[in-house]
Amino acid sequence: MNTYLIAGHAKLPQGMAARNVYDSLTITLELDVKYGVVIDADCTLATEHAGGFFAG
């Protein structure tokens, strides 16, 4: 399987609840290049529910 790992990083805006726990947000995706499918995903959001939204 030929996959890419893509990561994005951003500073959270002031006033956001997650900012009390994390100063920034990182999202990573592992993508299957041939089929354009997300193999795995993760993020550093404070809640398990929000993290599950991105991890799918």
C-alpha positions as CSV (number, residue, x, y, z in Angstrom):
1,M,0.0,0.0,0.0
2,N,1.3,3.4,-0.9
3,T,0.3,6.0,1.6
4,Y,1.0,9.7,2.4
5,L,1.0,11.2,5.9
6,I,-0.3,14.8,5.9
7,A,-0.2,17.0,9.0
8,G,-1.6,20.4,9.7
9,H,-0.9,22.6,12.7
10,A,-2.7,25.8,13.8
11,K,-2.8,28.1,16.9
12,L,-6.2,28.0,18.5
13,P,-8.1,31.4,18.8
14,Q,-8.4,33.0,22.2
15,G,-11.7,32.4,24.0
16,M,-12.0,28.9,22.7
17,A,-12.5,26.3,25.5
18,A,-9.9,24.0,24.1
19,R,-7.3,26.8,24.3
20,N,-7.2,26.2,28.1
21,V,-5.8,22.7,27.5
22,Y,-3.9,23.1,24.2
23,D,-2.3,26.2,22.7
24,S,-2.5,24.7,19.2
25,L,-4.3,22.0,17.1
26,T,-2.6,19.4,15.1
27,I,-4.4,17.1,12.7
28,T,-2.7,14.2,10.9
29,L,-4.1,12.0,8.1
30,E,-2.8,8.9,6.5
31,L,-4.1,8.7,2.9
32,D,-4.1,5.8,0.4
33,V,-2.7,7.5,-2.7
34,K,-4.2,5.0,-5.2
35,Y,-7.8,5.1,-4.0
36,G,-7.9,8.5,-2.3
37,V,-9.1,6.9,1.0
38,V,-8.3,8.1,4.5
39,I,-6.7,5.2,6.3
40,D,-6.3,6.8,9.7
41,A,-6.6,10.3,11.3
42,D,-5.9,11.9,14.6
43,C,-6.1,15.3,16.2
44,T,-5.1,17.0,19.5
45,L,-8.5,18.4,20.5
46,A,-9.3,18.4,24.2
47,T,-12.4,16.2,24.1
48,E,-12.6,12.6,23.0
49,H,-15.9,13.4,21.1
50,A,-14.2,16.1,19.1
51,G,-11.2,13.9,18.4
52,G,-13.6,11.2,17.2
53,F,-15.2,13.6,14.7
54,F,-11.9,14.0,12.9
55,A,-10.7,10.4,13.3
56,G,-14.1,9.2,11.9
